[in-house]
Amino acid sequence: MTFPEARTLSLPASETRDGRPIAPISLSVHEAGSGPAVVFSHGFPELAYSWRHQFPALVEAGYRVVAPDQRGYGGSDRPDEIEAYDIHHLTSDMVGVLDALEIDRAVFVGHDWGGFVVWAMPLLHPERTAGVVGVNTPYMARPPQPPTAMMRMLFPQPEQMYILWFQEPGVADPVLQETGALMFDKLLRSGVDPAQAMAQAVASGTVDMNPFRRIAELDPLGDPVVTPEELEVFVSTFARTGFTGGVNWYRNLDRNWETFPESGVAKIEVPSLMVCAEWDLALRPEMADGMPDLVPDLERVDLPKCGHWTQQEQPEALNRTLLDWLGRRFPA
């Protein structure tokens, strides 16, 4: 099968658990198949299209597969208010998608930022969450201070760390917009040995954690994980939408820490799978080492020589891993 065409779902107004209103929103959603529901949650800067390789495998195996362009991305609405992108809005969107499609419960699979969303689902919406799969993104212990405060201790110059650089509205947004095509070409690449990446960074004299700011200077590492035609989907979509919606997710890090204090403290009580990528430079596999204390019903699989874009770099390996676990825990 091909990647299914999107349909627009209009989600009604709702509210957060503490009574704050959530305005109506329309999301662009891809859906196919029948059987137990599996909902995919993408990261930054990506789209539902990032899961295109997973649709055929799971649909053929008897699952109903759903992947939205999440708020701020692609064909979905892009609210102006930064607060509209906190974890309560993001998880409420997932519930709204289930309601619109008349699905009671689903297994949620998330990569990168989408991983943070799916690990929040069993805590904020346990009645709608059958299981959770983290792809590269682990469920981690709650930090003792707001995340950006801790980052500023390590990076006194905000431009050295992309998350800090993202915090001020209007700073990163136009740079990303201007360099989008070059950024996708240089970053959507396979993983490389972290030692090789570190050696290149040291040789360049710019050891920092903000590739977005200096994308023109970077020599690409690894091989492309997308074809030219697939690359154009990302480039043309973000040229139309801009990056502000996705960056606004980062601008809620401290807000999420304050309003969702059980994250990283409460145990995840649903069947869970953690898929780590050996060569992910951003989400290192060792970040998942503490998960067994927080996720009692956990299985872990490490994909060797895989970088950050797992579902596009090693789709067959990820599909085998997902289908093995789903087949045992949520048989079609």
N, C-alpha and C positions, 0 to 999 in steps of 0.2 A: 504494500500500500504506500501511497505518497503521504506527505505531511498534510493533515486535513485542513481545509479552509477554516478561517476563524468565523465565529459568530459572536455577536454582541449581546452580552447579558447586562440588563439594567438591574442593579442591586438597590433595594429600597433603603431609606434612612434606618439607622439603628443607633445603638449607643454602646459605650464602653462599659465595663463592669462597674465602674464608679459613677455611671450616669451621664458621662459626657456625650454629647450628640456626635454621631457619625453621619455626614451628609450622604445623600444618594450618590451613586457612582456607576458608570458604565465600564465594563471590562471586556476586552477582546479575548475570547477563549477558544482554544482548539480542543476538540473532543472526538473520540472514536471508540468503538468496541462496546462490549457488554460484559457483565460479570462484576466481581469485586472491584471497587473503585480505587484507582491510584491517581493522586493529584501531584503534579510536578511544579516545583517552585524554583524559578531561576534567580540568578544573582546579578552582579554589576560588572561590566555594562553588557547585559545580555537581553534575551527575549525568550518567549515560549519556544521560538524556533530552535533554541539551543538543545531542546529535547527531541528533535526530529528523528534521531536514530533510535530512540527508545519506543516510539509509538508502534512501529510495525511488529517488533518482537513481543511486546506486552499484549497488543490486541490479538495477535495470532495465538498467544497462549491463553486467551480467554478473559482478559481484563478490560475494564472500562477505563480508558486513559484520558486524563484531563490536564491541560496546561494553559494557564492564563498568561497573557502579558500583564504583569502586575501593575498596580497603580503607578503612574509616572512613566510607563514604558509603552512603546509600540502603539498599537491601536486602542489602548485603554486611556481613560481620562487622566489628566495631569493637574490635580488641584494646586492652587497657588500657595496655600498655607503650609508652612513647614511642618506644623504639628499634625497635619493630615497624613503624615508618613510614619507615625510612631507604630510600635509593635501591636498596639491594640487595633488600629485601623487595618494593618496588614493582615492580621489573623482574622479579623471580622470579614475582610474580603473573602477569605477562604471559606468561611461559613456561608457567606452570601452566595458563593458559587455553588456549594453543595445544595443550598435551598433552591436555587434557580433550576438546578438539574435534578431535583428531587432525589438526592442521595443522602442517606442517613449518616453513614460513617465512611471514612476513607483512610487509606494509607497515604501519608504525606511524605514526599521525597523532595529534599531541598539541597541545592548546591550553592556555595558561596553565601551571599546574603540570604538567599532562599533557605539555606540551612538554619539560620537563626529563626526564621519564620516557622519552619516545621517543628523545631524543638520547642517552640512556645505553644504549639497547638495542644498537646496533651495537658498543659498546665492551665491555659486560658479557656480551652474548649474541649475538655476531656470526653464529653458525650458524643463528639463528632469525630474523634480520632481513634482509629483502629490500631495504627502502628506508625512508626516514624523511621525514615532512612535519611541519614546525613551523608552527603557526598562531599568529601573533603572537609566539611564544616562540622566540628565536634560540638557536643554539649559540654560547656566548660564551667568551672566553678565561678561564682560571682566575685568580681574584683572588690577590694576593700574601699576603693574610691571611684568617683565617676571616671569612666574610661579615658576621656580626653585629659583629665588632670594627670593621670598616670603617664599618658603619652608625652605630655609637656615636660615631665621630669627627664625623659630620655631624649627628647628632641626640642630643645629650647627655641629653635628656629622652625616655625610651623611649616615652612615650605619644604623642609627635609622629610616630612612624613605626610603622605597623601591624605590620610584621614583628617589631620589637623588643617591641612591646606584646604580641604573641602568645607570646613566649618563656616567660613565667612561667605554669606551669599554674594554672588556676583564676582567672586575672585576666580575660582576654578572653572566655572561654567563656560565663559567665553573661550577660554584656552582649549577646553575639551571640544567645544563646537568647531573651533578653527582647525584643530589637528585630528579630528575624528577618523578620517580615512587612513592617515598614517598610523594612528594609534592601533586601530584594529589590525592592520597589516603586520605590525611589529609585535603585538601582544598575543594574538590568537595563534599561538605556536606551541609545539610539544615541549615537554619538560626536558631539562638538562640536569646533569649532576650538580647539586648545590655547590660543591667545591669549585666546579668550573665557573658557575655564575659569580661566586664570591671573588675568584681570581680576576675575572673580567672587571668587576666593580672596583677592586683595589687598583688595578692597572689604569683605570680611567680617572682615578683620583676623586670620584664622586660617590662615595659610599653613603647613600641615603635610601629612603624608602618611599620615593615619590617619582616613579617612572613617568607618570602622566605629565608632569611639569617640564620634563626635558626629553620628551619622546623623540624629537628630531635628532638628538645627539646619540641615541642608543643604537648599538648594533643589535639586530634581532638575534635571539637565541632560539635554537630548535627549528623544527620544520613547521610549515603551516598545517594547522589542523582543520582548515576549511578550504574548499575549492574557491576559485575566483568568483564563481556564481554565488556561493554561500556567503563569501565575504561581502559581496555587494548588498545582500539582504541587510546585514548589520549596518553597513556604511550609509545606505540610502535611508534606512529607517531612522537612525539617529540624526542624520542631516535634517530630516523633517521635524523630529520631536525635540531635539536638543537633549542635554544631559541633566538638566536641573532636577527633574523628577527623581531620577535615580540617585543623584547626589544628596537629595533631601533625606533619603533613608539614613545616611551617615550623620546628618545634622540632628538626628534624634537619638544618638547613642546615649548621651547623658540623661535625656528624658526617659528613655527606656529603663535605664539603671534605677532611676528614681521611682518610676510608676509601676515597675514590674520586679519588685525585690525578691520574689521567690525564684526567679531565673538563676540557675546555677546553684541553687540551694535545695529546692524541692526535688524529690526523685521523680524520674520519668517511669511511670508504671505500666507502659504499654510495650508490646514486643518491638524491639528496635534493632536496627542494623547500622553500623558505622563503616563506610567505605573510605579508606585513606589512600592518598596518592603519594608514593615514595618521594617524588621529585617536585612536589608543590612547594614553591618558595614562600608563598604567603601563608598557607595553612599547613604547617608542618605536621607529619603524622604523630610526632610525640605529643602534640597538643591534645590528642585523644587518650593519652595513657591513663588519665584519672577518671575516665568515664565509667568503669565498672562500679565505682563507689556511688555514682549518681544514677546509673541506669541498670537496675538489677537484671533485666531480661535483655541482655545485649549480646549481639554477635558482631565480630569485627573482621573485615577483610582488607588487606593491604595490597594495592595494585603496584607491582614493581615498575620502576622507570616511567611513571606517569606523572604529568605535570598538573597544572591547575585546572585545565579545561577538560576534565575527565570524561564527561558524557560525549564530547566531540573528539577527543584524542584517542580514547580506548573504548569506543562504544560497544564492541562485541564483548569485551571483558566485563564492562559494567552491566550489560544486559544479562550475561550468564549469572553474575552475582545476584542481581535483582530477582531473576526468575527462580534461581535455586532457593533463595530465602522466602520469596512470596509463595512458591509452591509448597513449602513446608509449613509456613505459618498462616497463609491466607490462600489456600488452594482454590483455583478457579473451578 
